[in-house]
Amino acid sequence: MPELPEVETTRRGIDAVATGHTMKKMVIHESRMRWPIPPDLPNHIDGQILKTCLRRGKYLLLEFDPGTVLIHLGMSGSLRSVPRGELLRRHDHVEWHFDNTTLRLHDPRRFGSVLWHPRSDGAVTSHPLLQKLGIEPFDPAFDAAWLHAGLSGRSMAIKQALLAGDIVVGAGNIYASESLFRARIHPKTRASRVSLARCERLVQAIRSTLSDALDSGGSTLRDYVNATGEPGAYFTLHAAVYERNGEPCRVCATPIKRIVQGQRATYFCPNCQKI
């Protein structure tokens, strides 16, 4: 599944080629996504200038004067800029034709979404899919005190608390495992037992892990391509623990262990990350 680094990499690519340009025509080839694409959506944005391309969590936000298009890439989707006249591929479901480029949404599983939030409904952050999201990991307000307060009273494991996304967004399954390793925190540790000092380490670990993923092209998927159609460097090839079950820890040589938490695989070093 595309995670925050993939989505942010895509956002940067779209922003570079489409922001400030006029939407000539939006074409919906397949409306049956996770939620049906509103059939009148093209009427709202055709002829409008893309003011900016933002990201909130794993949602891309294309802002026009009348409102905002919310795009989620689902399990295997990608949004890329293509040359004029390039033939459609199977699973290319939506096109946005700008005056200088064309963006295409490719989604084999159709778990993604394309939704509309009119400006008359208020700030896009009030949309039901966005309003309960946690703080962005690179927001200066995300610090040890914020994380410690968010974890207070939670009996779930720290890994599950990170995946919930209501304290901080972006720590998806791969990045949660990697961040907890860097912070030397066992993934089964009760969230409420993570001290302020360990929260400080975890905040820094989340930021550094996501920064490294962005530097590698934001790729957690072998077939992921960014907004210009280029593949990422596949971040997990350089991961310290993820998908390294039984291999020696890069720090202490202890074999990495794999457990399942909430139906998701978790990887950790039992020596470096004592509970």
C-alpha positions in Angstrom: 0.0 0.0 0.0 1.4 3.5 -0.8 2.3 5.1 2.5 3.0 8.7 3.4 6.4 8.9 1.6 5.0 7.6 -1.6 2.1 10.0 -1.4 4.4 12.9 -0.6 6.7 12.1 -3.4 3.7 12.0 -5.8 2.4 15.3 -4.4 5.8 17.0 -5.1 5.8 15.7 -8.6 2.2 16.9 -9.3 2.8 20.2 -7.7 5.9 20.8 -9.9 4.0 20.1 -13.2 0.4 21.1 -12.6 0.0 23.8 -10.0 -0.9 27.1 -11.6 -2.2 25.4 -14.7 -5.7 25.2 -16.1 -7.7 22.0 -16.0 -9.0 21.6 -19.5 -11.0 18.4 -19.0 -11.4 15.7 -16.4 -12.3 12.3 -17.9 -13.7 9.4 -15.8 -13.2 6.1 -17.4 -14.2 4.0 -14.4 -16.2 5.4 -11.6 -16.4 2.3 -9.5 -13.7 2.9 -6.9 -13.8 2.4 -3.1 -16.6 5.0 -3.3 -18.2 5.9 -6.6 -16.6 9.0 -8.2 -19.2 11.8 -8.3 -20.4 11.9 -11.9 -20.6 15.7 -11.8 -17.1 16.3 -10.5 -15.7 17.3 -13.9 -18.4 20.1 -14.0 -16.8 21.7 -10.9 -13.2 21.8 -12.0 -13.1 21.9 -15.9 -11.7 25.3 -16.8 -10.4 26.0 -13.3 -6.8 26.7 -12.3 -5.1 24.2 -9.9 -4.2 26.5 -7.0 -2.1 24.0 -5.1 -1.5 20.3 -4.5 -1.4 19.5 -0.8 -1.2 16.3 1.3 -3.0 15.3 4.5 -2.0 11.9 5.8 -2.2 9.6 2.7 -4.7 11.9 0.9 -3.7 14.1 -2.0 -5.7 17.4 -2.1 -6.0 19.2 -5.4 -7.3 22.7 -4.6 -9.4 24.7 -7.0 -11.4 27.9 -6.4 -14.7 25.9 -6.2 -13.3 23.3 -3.9 -10.9 20.4 -3.4 -10.5 17.0 -5.1 -9.5 14.3 -2.5 -7.5 11.4 -4.0 -6.4 8.3 -2.2 -4.2 5.7 -3.9 -5.7 2.7 -2.2 -3.6 -0.5 -2.1 -1.8 -0.3 -5.4 -2.6 3.0 -7.1 -0.4 5.6 -8.6 -1.0 9.1 -10.1 1.5 10.1 -12.8 2.0 12.7 -15.4 2.0 11.3 -19.0 2.9 12.7 -22.4 0.0 13.9 -24.5 -1.4 11.1 -26.7 0.0 8.2 -24.6 -2.2 5.2 -25.0 -4.4 4.3 -22.0 -3.3 1.3 -20.0 -5.6 -1.2 -18.4 -6.7 0.1 -15.0 -6.2 3.8 -16.0 -9.4 5.0 -14.5 -9.3 8.8 -14.4 -7.5 11.5 -16.4 -7.0 15.2 -15.6 -6.1 17.0 -18.8 -4.3 20.3 -18.0 -3.1 22.9 -20.5 0.5 21.5 -20.2 0.2 17.9 -19.0 -2.1 15.0 -18.3 -2.4 13.2 -15.0 -3.6 9.6 -14.9 -4.8 7.6 -11.9 -3.9 3.9 -12.3 -5.4 1.6 -9.8 -5.6 -2.2 -10.5 -7.6 -3.1 -7.4 -9.8 0.0 -7.4 -9.4 0.5 -3.6 -8.5 4.1 -4.1 -10.9 7.0 -4.2 -11.6 10.3 -5.9 -14.0 12.6 -4.0 -15.1 16.2 -4.1 -15.3 18.7 -1.2 -16.9 22.0 -2.2 -15.6 25.1 -0.7 -19.1 25.9 0.5 -18.8 23.0 2.9 -16.0 24.7 4.8 -12.3 23.8 5.1 -11.3 20.6 3.5 -9.8 19.5 6.9 -13.4 19.2 8.1 -14.1 16.4 5.6 -15.1 13.2 7.5 -12.1 11.3 6.1 -9.6 14.0 7.3 -11.0 15.4 10.5 -9.9 12.6 12.8 -6.4 12.3 11.4 -3.5 12.8 13.8 -0.7 15.4 13.5 1.7 15.4 10.6 5.1 13.9 11.6 7.1 17.0 10.3 4.8 19.5 12.1 6.9 21.4 14.7 4.1 20.7 17.2 4.8 17.0 17.0 7.1 16.5 19.9 7.7 14.2 22.8 5.0 15.9 25.0 2.4 15.6 22.2 3.2 11.9 21.7 3.3 11.2 25.4 -0.1 12.8 25.9 -1.6 10.9 23.0 -0.3 7.6 24.4 -1.5 8.3 27.9 -4.2 5.8 29.1 -3.9 3.6 26.0 -3.7 -0.1 26.9 -2.9 -1.2 23.3 0.6 -2.0 22.1 2.7 0.9 21.0 2.9 -0.5 17.4 -0.9 -0.5 17.2 -1.1 3.0 18.6 1.2 4.3 15.9 -0.8 2.5 13.2 -4.1 3.9 14.4 -3.1 7.3 12.9 -5.1 9.5 15.3 -2.0 10.6 17.2 0.4 11.0 14.3 0.0 10.1 10.6 2.6 8.5 8.4 3.9 5.7 10.7 2.5 2.8 8.5 3.4 -0.8 9.0 6.9 -0.7 7.6 7.8 2.6 9.1 6.4 1.8 12.5 8.6 -1.3 12.8 11.6 0.7 11.6 10.9 3.6 13.9 10.5 1.4 16.9 13.8 -0.3 16.2 15.6 3.0 15.9 14.0 4.2 19.2 14.9 0.8 20.8 11.3 0.2 21.9 9.7 -3.3 21.8 6.6 -3.2 19.6 4.5 -5.0 22.2 5.2 -2.4 24.9 1.9 -1.0 26.3 1.5 2.5 24.8 0.8 4.1 28.2 4.1 2.8 29.5 6.3 4.6 27.0 8.0 7.3 29.0 8.5 10.9 28.0 12.2 10.1 27.3 11.4 7.2 25.0 8.8 9.4 23.3 11.5 11.8 22.5 13.5 9.1 20.9 10.5 7.8 19.0 9.6 11.2 17.6 13.1 11.6 16.2 13.0 8.0 14.9 9.7 8.5 13.1 11.0 11.7 11.4 14.4 10.2 10.4 12.8 7.0 9.1 10.3 8.9 7.0 13.0 11.3 5.8 15.1 8.4 4.7 12.1 6.9 2.8 11.5 10.2 1.0 15.2 10.3 0.1 14.9 6.9 -1.5 12.0 7.9 -3.6 9.3 7.0 -1.1 9.0 3.4 -2.3 7.5 0.6 -0.2 6.2 -1.2 -3.2 8.3 -3.0 -5.8 6.0 -1.8 -8.6 5.5 1.8 -7.3 6.1 4.7 -9.7 6.1 8.3 -8.8 4.3 11.2 -10.5 6.8 11.1 -13.4 6.5 7.4 -13.9 9.9 6.7 -12.3 10.3 3.8 -9.8 11.3 4.4 -6.2 14.5 3.0 -4.8 12.5 0.5 -2.7 13.2 1.7 0.8 12.8 -1.7 2.5 15.9 -3.0 0.7 17.7 -0.8 3.3 15.4 -1.6 6.2 17.0 -2.6 9.5 14.3 -5.0 10.5 11.3 -5.1 8.1 11.1 -8.4 6.2 14.4 -9.6 7.7 13.0 -12.4 9.9 15.9 -14.7 11.0 18.6 -12.4 9.6 21.2 -10.9 12.0 20.4 -7.5 13.5 22.6 -4.8 11.9 23.5 -3.6 15.4 24.0 -6.7 17.6 23.7 -9.7 15.2 20.8 -11.2 17.1 18.3 -12.8 14.7 15.4 -10.5 13.8 12.0 -11.9 14.9 8.6 -11.6 13.2 5.3 -11.5 15.1 1.8 -10.7 14.0 -0.1 -7.7 15.6 -3.6 -6.9 14.5 -3.1 -9.1 11.4 0.0 -7.1 10.4 3.5 -8.4 10.4 5.9 -6.8 12.9 9.7 -7.2 12.8 12.0 -6.4 15.7 15.3 -7.2 17.4 14.7 -9.0 20.7 18.0 -7.8 22.1 18.0 -4.2 21.0 14.2 -3.8 21.8 13.7 -5.3 25.2 10.1 -5.1 26.6 
